[in-house]
Amino acid sequence: MLRRNRFNDWIFSRQSKHVIPAKYKVAAQPLTGKQPLPSDGKSDYPLRPSHQLQLDFDAGPYSTTSIVLLIARDGTR
């Protein structure tokens, strides 16, 4: 279960051109390790992502935005 906290909000907002509003939906799902990892050509994966995190929120009156992040469990973090 993911808990919302200020640090996570800051990380997600910093990595995005969007300001994430207080009201959003979050979903996380484990990755099996068999899926190919997407590449943006700028970064690599020193630690294979273990989960996909998706944030969905309203970006305007008639606009919604989804942000998909690949995250990794490192020990208990």
ABEGO torsion letter per residue (X at the ends): XBBBBAAAAAAAAAABABBBBABBBBBBBBBAGABBBBBAGABBBABBBABBBBBBBBABAABBBBBBBBBBBBEAX
